[in-house]
Amino acid sequence: MERDILLERLEKKLAEKEKEVEELRKMMSSRNLEEIKNEIREEFKKELKAIEAKVAEISKSVEALMNEILYIKSELKSQRRETEIVDIPLEKEEEREEEEVAEEKEEKSYGFDDDEIIIID
């Protein structure tokens, strides 16, 4: 009888210990899940930071390229202005040359030489 009572007590203790072990397993598995979730979050944050850094780098590159394009565009505009400014005097010079040629023709048509002196009273 004592032996039966002892066995019952041991069986109850064993059942309690098994319950505790099962609870610990559940807690461990839930802790593991939480740890895994936290690890995944950390990895995600690291990847997100890396992506943000790449986006910032690309943004700076785009900004630098835009500045370069604007500089080239302004240079092209200034060169166009210079060629327009240069073209205008050339056209005027050609007109002046044409006028000088026309004046020389008029002088020759009157028959005056550069060496002759004409006196008019």
QUINORMO-V446312 format. One record per backbone hydrogen bond with DSSP energy under -1.0 kcal/mol. NH is the residue of the N-H (numbers start at 0). CO is the residue of the C=O. Records with the same first field share a line. If there is no record, write none. Layout:
# QUINORMO-V446312
NH->CO  CO
This chain:
# QUINORMO-V446312
4->0
5->1
6->2
7->3
8->4
9->5
10->6
11->7
12->8
13->9
14->10
15->11
16->12
17->13
18->14
19->15
20->16
21->17
22->18
23->19
24->20
25->21
26->22
27->23
28->24
29->25
30->26
31->27
32->28
33->29
34->30
35->31
36->32
37->33
38->34
39->35
40->36
41->37
42->38
43->39
44->40
45->41
46->42
47->43
48->44
49->45
50->46
51->47
52->48
53->49
54->50
55->51
56->52
57->53
58->54
59->55
60->56
61->57
62->58
63->59
64->60
65->61
66->62
67->63
68->64
69->65
70->66
71->67
72->68
73->69
74->70
75->71
76->72
77->73
78->74
79->75
80->76
81->77
82->78
83->79
84->80
85->81
86->82
87->83
88->84
89->85
90->86
91->87
92->88
93->89
94->90
95->91
96->92
97->93
98->94
99->95
100->96
101->97
102->98
103->99
104->100
105->101
106->102
107->103
108->104
109->105
111->106
